[in-house]
Amino acid sequence: MDEVDLAILRELQVDGRLSLADLGHRVGLTAAPVQRRLRALEREGWISRYVALVDPGLARRTFEVFLEVLLEVESRQAFDLFEDGVKSLPEITECHRVTGSSHYLVKVVSRDADAFDRFFTQRLLALPGVMRTTRQVSLAKVKGTTALPLPRMVRDL
């Protein structure tokens, strides 16, 4: 890992479909060394996968709700059961076990308020152990990125 590898990662986080030539131009290399570095980054696990980001507006999935979820019991078994249930629900795009007054922070994406209400009452509340939720509807997405804030220098990793 060096600064050129970090530059490759930064560029790919912005546009994962860059050609080797274009990527090389942006980081100051030709296509062949970029390809070797890219394969090494994949092999070493720096790049875990490639995905296509679907436009939420075109998919009509712009209604976002953040839920704080408190479980009835705080135990490893309760966490495992809840987390297994969450993983089976595609409407939940993020789930974090957190500190504070609730156990989880969950992001739900749906078509509209009615679709969210159906999901919430029929599926989310049916998850094992849910005692209480607090819901916050997103009014506007001010910033959304999938890119990690990578440093410029390897020493800052």
Buried (B, 14 or more C-beta within 10 A) or exposed (E): EEEBBBBBBBBBBEEBEBEBEBBBBBBEBEBEBBBEBBEEBEEEEBBEEEEEEEEBEEEEBBBBBBBBBBBEEEEEEBBEBBBEBBEEBEBBEEBEEEEEEBBBBBBBBBBEEEBBEEBBEEBBEEBBBBEEBEBEEBEEEEEEEEEEEBEEEEEEE
